[in-house]
Structures are given as C-alpha cells and as structure tokens.
C-alpha cells in the first residue's frame, strides 16, 4: 500500500459518493445509495463520513479512508481468529486462519470493504455461537441478544449477511441427517445436544424473521435482490427439469455470452491455485477425518458442507452451465468462504506439527505443506482480486497518477468554463478498452480518458461541482469554446 500512496491526498472509488453525501449533508437518504443493497445505511461510509466531520479531515482523504480500512482489517482478522480459536481450541490454527483470509482472492477484504464489513459482523456472531456450542459460555439469553444484535447490524449493512441464516440452519440440520449415518459407519462423532439443536432452530427462526423485516421494509430490495434470487433458483429448477424430464424448454438456449475469467481478463491460470487453496486444504482435512481418523466434529462438517455447497452450486450454474441468472450471486457466494477458514487452518496446523516428527514421511508431508502454503503469498499478491494494480491491468484500465500540478490545471480550466460549455481536449490517444460486467455477462466498450480529463473529473467530483461537457479531438481545426492543447499545455480561449 505504501507504494500506492497518491501524490495528492485524494482517494475515491466505489461508495465514495455515499461518503460525500453523508459528510456534506449530515444525514442519509435512501436515494444516495450506490445501489439499493446498501440501504438502510452503508456502515463503512457512515464511519468515514463521521470521522471526517469529527476530525475536520476532507471526506475524500486517502489517509482517512486507509485508516478506516486498516482498522476494519484488524477487526476482520480478530473475528477470523476468534471463530477459529473457539471452533478448534488450537492457537496455531487460529493464527494460521488469518493469512488464509488474506490470500483467498475472492474473499479478500480489500475486494469490497463495504461487503466484508457485513461479513466481519456475522463472523463475530458465529464465533459467539460456536463458543456457546463448545461449552465456553452457557448463558442462553446473552447469546441470543449478542448474536441478534450483530446479525441485525450486518443485515442492515448488506444483504450478504444472509449467509449466516444458512450456516445456523445447517448447524442443526446437517447433524440431524448425518449423525445416524455416521453412527452406522461406526465413527466417533462429536455432535451437539438436543438442547443446542432446539436453540439453533429458534435462532434460525429469529434470523429469518429479521431478514424478512429488513427485506420488506427497505424500498427496492425485493426487486434488486430477492426477485433475482428467486428467478435464479427457478432457472436452476428448469435446468434440472430439462435434463431429467425434457418437459420444458432448454433454459440455456439464449444469447448469453460467457467467457472464463482467465480468458476475458488475461489472467494467468496459475492464479487458480490461490482461488482453490483454502477449499482444497479444507477438503483434505474432512477426507482425513472421515477415512483415516474416523472421528468427525459435526460443527466442522456443517461449516464445510454449507460452504462447499454454496460455492459449487454457483460455479456449476454460472461457470459450467453458463446461466446468466446466477451472475449476480457469483461474488456473494464467496461470502461463505470465511466459514471454511477454520477447517482449512486445522489441516495446516496438523501438518505444521509433523515437521518436528521423527518419522521421515510425516516430516516430508509437513515440509511440503509449508512450501505449498508459502507459495500462495506471491501468487495472491498478483491476483487481480487482491492487487489494485493487477486489477487495473486485467480490466485494461490504465492507472493514472494525478499530481498537484494536474489539479491546478483542472482548476484553471474549470474557472474558465461553465457546466453547460463544451470543453474540447486535444490528445492523440483518447480512448481505452474497458470490460464492463452486467447481469447478462460482460461487454467490451471504449471510454474516453487521459490525464487531464481525469484531473478535471476528479476536481469537480471532490468539490461537488458539475463537470463540463468534454469532447476529445485529434485536430484543433474545429469551432470551439475553449481548446486545451494537451501536448503544448496551452489554454486557448476564443
């Protein structure tokens, strides 16, 4: 991050407009949301805007935004640590879970801090629930109050907190179904009591009631989030009906264009290693527990099966069957990935211990495991979903560094124009190719951009001004109100 500190203290991006409105208007309006999913209140934007007002720092300050982000990363890491510690009672595993959170691209917190702020809260809620189920804390009223408050904050922040509903439901449903089967297989089972099953059932009902109230009470949520989710599963049902009964039209017979990530973004297939690492290690542990150790913890199994089901379902529907209805849920499906960090961390902890074992085979397994884990770091650092530099390269978007001098030029130009005037920028290279993602897949479009135009747009954006109309030309032989010769850096007025 230190290598990406901007020359001017300006840092804007997705969600910045929400910070701007909160900081300048000192209240919140549903119409200002980046999209309706951020209503009723975007937490990160609220925190940044509040600190801006309290400290007298500009709302667009890069240092302010980075400070909020780093504190949120710390809170997120603590939540991952606590969840793993309570689930495994293994300090080494709890510490290993934190770097697992950092190297998993689609679940990395810097992918979308507005998304992962909500996930942090549900991780804390799950950590408290696991603490209760493991016998650390037997106070049922306190558990209900704490989990309900954390979940309410998370679901008000972003609807991806719905993942906790499925996790809690799975914690009592999967043991009910799997325990009789495992008993017949003569496995040693660490299960949950009937009392805990009833508590989990009651909590599941409470969480779904909160979710329903939030969905119904927030304008636009039903159309933006719930309806697409229902349509996606209807499409899934039709697909299976077509495959097995051939009684409906083939839902895949559409003009939807799907191109894999590595093709559309020019990403090296090596990046698949870090995308799959956590899932692969967690799967290895479950196989080891079932086949070799023959001793399973139903909490581990429940978290694993719920996570793997969510990820595989989305991948099959969108990545293999190319169903456009599931595009919107491609990223949110990875909200489940943090729930599998503890299971993967147990496997790493076990293999790390074997490094000191006298058995040469076990020592070799431990060293190989350590090497495979270390390799994830440089690969993850170059993944587009972690590195902003590689993200820009993959999306063919140039990284434009705006200096104080560029902002001075932009201010001079704005002083000579009105919002209704046509500003003509002279430059030989005006357009870049950009990949735009939609619910129907992706499309390629060309956008107008250069350093001066970026500076003008940034200056007007942070000052709450309307940007002038901008036209790019490669010849000055044209009628104009104002022409800025980008090569000679001359401002010409008629």
N, C-alpha and C positions, 0 to 999 in steps of 0.2 A: 504493500500500500504506500510505503514511503516513496517509491519510485513513481507513483501516480498522483502525487500532490500537485494540484493545478497551480500555475503561476499567479492566478488571482483567486481569492478566497470565495469561489463560487462552485457549488456542487448541486446540480439539478438533474432530475431523472424522473422515472415513473413515480407518481404520487406527489411530486413537488408542488403541483398546483393545489393539492389539498392542504399542504403546509402553508402555502401562500394565503389561501382564503382564511384559514384559522388564525394566522398571525396578524393579518391586516384587518379582518372583520370581527375578531374576538368572539366568534360564535360559529356554529356549524349548521350547514344547510344540506339536506339530502341531495340537492341538485348538483352540488360541487364534487360529489364522489367521482373518483377515477372511473369506476363502474359501480353499479348498484350493490355488488357484493361487499363493498367496503362500508356500507351503511349498516347500522346507525352511526358508527363512529370509527374512523381508522386510528387505531391506538398509537402507532408509531408517529403518524403525522401530528396527532394531538400532543404527544410528548415533546416533539421537536418544536412545534409552534409555541408551546407553553414555556419551554426553556428560552426560546428566542425573546419572548416578551419579558421574562423574569430577569434575564441576564443582559438585555439590551444588545443582543447579537443579531445580525441580519438573518432572516428566516432561511436564506439560501446559502448560508455559510457552509463550506465544505467541512471545516473543522467541527462545527456544531453537529452536522449530520453524521460525521465519522465518530464523534464521541458517543452519540446516541447509539449508533450501530455497534460499537465495540462493547458498550455496557450490555447491550442486548445479546451479543455473542456470549459474554460471560454468563449471563442469566441462562441462556440456552444450554451452554456446556454444563452448568451446575445441574440443570434439570436432567440432562442425559446421564450425568454421573450418579445422581440420586436414584433415578429409576433403575440403573444397572446395579447399584450397591444394594438396594432393597431386594431386588429380584434374585441376585446371585450370592449375596453376602461375601463377595470376593472383591477386595480392594484393588487388586491388579486388573481384574475385568472392568471395574468401574472406571479406572484411569484409561484403559485401552479403548473404551467406548467413545471417549471424547475425540481422539483423532479419527476414529471411524466416521464420526459425524462430519469431520472436516473434509475427508477425501471422497465422500459419496456425492458425485456431481449433482444429480437432480434433487437431492435432499440437502445440499449445502445451503447454509443460512444466507449467504450472500446472493443466492439465486433470486430471492424475492423477500426482503426483510418484512414486508407487510404480511406475507404469507406465514413466515416462520415465527413471527411474534405470537400468532394464534397457536401454532404448534407447541411453542415453549410452554404455554399455559396448560395445554392438555397433557403434556409430558409430566408437568408437576402434579396435575390431578391424578394421573395414572400412578405416579411414584407414591403418592399418599395412599392410594387404593392398594397397591402391592404391599406397602408397609403394613397395612391393616391385615391383609390376607396372609402375610408371612408371620403374623403374631407380634409385630413390634408395638402395635398400638391397638387396644381393644375398645376405644371409645367410639361407638357407632354414631351418636348424634354429631360429634365433632367431624367425623369422616364425611357424613352427608353434607354438612354445611360447607366444609372446605372444598370438596370435590364439586359441589353445585356452584359455588361462587367462582371457582377457577374456570369451570366449563362455561358458565354464563359469560364471563369476560372474554373467553376465547371465541365463542359462537357469535358474540356481538362484534368482535373484531373481524372475523372472516368465517365463511361457512365451511371451510375445510376442516374446522373443528368437529364436524360431523363424524370424522374418523373415530373419535373416542366412543361414540354411540355403538359402533360396530365392534370395537375392541371389548367394551364392557359386556356386551351381549355375548360375544364369543367366549369370554372367561367363564360363563356358566353353561353355555350351550354345548361347547366342544367337549368339556369333561363329561357331561351327561351322556353324550353319544359315544365317546371314545373309551371311557373307563371300562364298561362291560367287555368291550372287545379286547382291550389290553389285559384284562384280568384272565380271560380265556387263554391268552397267549402266555400266561404266567410271567408277566412283567411286574417289576417292583414299581409302584406308582406313588408319586407324591401328589395327592389330589387336594380338593377343597371340601370343607364340611358342608352339611346340609344347611346349616345356619348361614354360612357365607354364600351359598347358592341363592338363598332367598334374598339376602342383602343385595347381591349383584342383580338379581331380577328386578327388585324395587328400584335400584339405582338406574337401571336401563330404562324403566318406565319414566322416571323423573327426567332423565336426559332427553328422551324423545319428546316429552311434553314441552320442555324448554326450547328445543329446536323448532317444534311446531309453532309455538307462540312467536318466536323470532322470525320465522319464515312468513307467517301470515301478517304480522304487524309491520314489516318493513316493505314499503312500496317498491314494486318492481322485482322483488326477489323471486317470486313464483315464476314469472316469465323468463327471467335471466338465468336462474339456476335450477329450480325444481323441475320445470317443464322439460328442459333439455335432458335432465337426468332420467325422467320418466320415458321420454322418447328414445333415449339411448338403450334402455333395457327392453323397450318394446321392439326396437330394431334387432336386439340380440335374440329375443324370443322368435321373431320371424325368421332369423337366420337358421336357428336350430330346427324350426318347423320345416323350412325348405330342405335342409339337409336330410332330416329323418322321415318326413312325411310327403314332401314335394306338393304341399297343398296350398302354398302361397307363392307369389312371385318372388324371384330371387332378389333380395334386397341389395345385393352387391352390384346389380346391373345398373350402375349410374355413371355419371361423367366424372366422379370424384377422382382426383389425381393425387396419388400418394407416392412420395419419394422418401426413402430412408434418410435418417439424419446424416450418415456419413457421406451420402451422395449429394444431398441438397446443400449441405454446408461445407463440403470438402474436408470433413474431419477424419483424422487417421483412425482406421479400425482398431488400433491399439487402445484407444480410449474406452472401448468396450470392456477392457479389463477392470477399470475402476468402477464402471457402472455395475458390473456383476459381482464385484469382490465381496461386499457385505452379504448379499444373498447366497453366494456360493459357500462362504465360510459358515454362515448360519445353517445352511442345508447340510453341510458336512457334520456339524455338531449333532443335529437331530438324527441323522443316519447312525452316527456313532452311539448315541444314547439308546436308540431303539435296537440296533442289531448287535453291537458289541457289549455295551454296558448293561443293556436290558433294564434300564432304570430311567423313568421319564418323570419330569416335573410337568404337570398339566398346565401350569401357567406359561412355561416356556413353549410348550406345544401350541397353546391357544394363540399366543402372540405371533408365533411363526406362521401358523396356518392362515390366520387372518391377513397378515401382511402379504404372504406369497400369493394368496387368492386374489387380492386386490390388484397386485402388480401384473400377475399373469392374465387375469381377465381383461384388463385394459390393453395389454400387449397383444393378445390374440385378436381382440376386436379391431384395434386400430392398426397395429403393426403387421398382422398377418392377413386378417380378413378385410382390412382397409375400410372399415366402417366409419364414415365421417361423423356420425352421431357421437362417437366416443372421443373425438378430438379434444373437446373442452375438458375432458376428465383425464387426459394424458398426464399432465403435470400434477393435478391434485391427487392422483393415485399414489404419488410418491410421498404424500403426507403420512402414509402408513410406514414408510421405511424406518423412521426413527424408532418404531416399536420393536424392530428386529435387531437394533444395535446391541442390546444386552446379550442376546443369544449368540451373536457372532463374537462378542467380546469374551464370552465363556470359552469358546473354542480357541481363540488366540491365547487366552490365559493358560489353558491346559498345555498347549504346545510350547509356550514360552518356558513353562516349568520343566519340560522334558529336556531342555538344553543342558541342564546340570545333571541329567540322569546318567548313571553308569552304563546303561545299555546303549550301544552304539547306534542301533536302529532308531531308538527314541530320540537320541541326541541329534541324529541327522534330520528327523522329522521336525524337531524344534528349530534347527538352523534354517531349514528350507522355509518353514512357516514365517520366520523372522525376515528372511530375504524377500519373500513374496509380499509381506506387509510393507517393507521399506520401499519396494518398487512402486507402490501406489502413490507415494508422495510426489515425485517428479511428473508422473503421468497426470495426476489430479491437478497439479499446478498449471498444466497446459490445456485443461479441458475447457471448452467454451462456456460451460455452465458454472464454472468456478472463476476463471480468469476473465476479467472485463476486456483485456487486450485480445485474447483469442476469440472471445465472443464477437468482438467487432470485426475481426478478420474473417471468421466463419460466415458472418452475415454480410460480408463485403461492405462494411460501413467504416469509412476512414476515421481514425482518431484525430480530431482536430484540436490542437492546443491553442487556446486563445490567451493572448498576453495582455497586460495593461495597455500597451500601445494600440492593440486591436480595439479595445473597448473605447479608447479615446477617439479613434477614427469613427467608430459606430456612433458615439455621442455627437460628434461634429455633423455627421450625415443626418441624424435624427433632428438636430437643431435646424437643419436647412430644409426639412420636409414636413409634410403633414400626413396623417394616416391615409388620406384619400389620394395623395400623389403617387405617381408611378416612379419607383426608383429603378434605374437601369444599371446593372452591374456588368462591366466588361471583363470577360475572362475567357480564355481558350478552353478551359476544362470546367464545365458547369454541372455535369451530371454523373451520378454514380449509380450502380446497380444495387438494389436492396431487395432482400427476400422478406415478404410480408406473409404472416401466418393468419389464416382465417379458419372458421369452423368447417370450411369445405376443403381444407388442406392448405396449400401455400400458393402464392403467385409472385412473380418477379416484376418489379416496377422500377422505374428510373426516377430519382429525385434530384432536385436542384440543390447544390451545396458547394460552398467554398468558404474560405476562412472569414472573409469579410461578411458574407451573408450570415454565417453562424454567429459572428460577433453582434451584428445588428439584431438578430432574433433573440440572442441571449440578453442584450442590453434592454430591449423593450420588455422581455419576459420578466426579468427580476425587478423592473421598475413599474410593472403593472400598466404598461403603455400598449397601445395598438400598433402593431408593426406596419410599416408602409407596404404597399404593393411592390413586389420585386420581380423584375424581369431580367434574365441573363441574355446577353448578346455576345457575338464574337466580332462585331464591327461597330464602329461609332458612327457610321453613315446612316443615321436614323434620327427622326424627330424625338426630342426628349425634353423632360422637365429638368432632370438632373442626370448626369452621367458620371459614374466613378470609374476611372481607368485603373483597373486592378494592377496592371503592370507598372504604370508610371506613378501610381498612388497620387493622382491629381483629382481634386474635386472640382467639377465644372458645372457652372450654373448658366442657364440661358437668360 
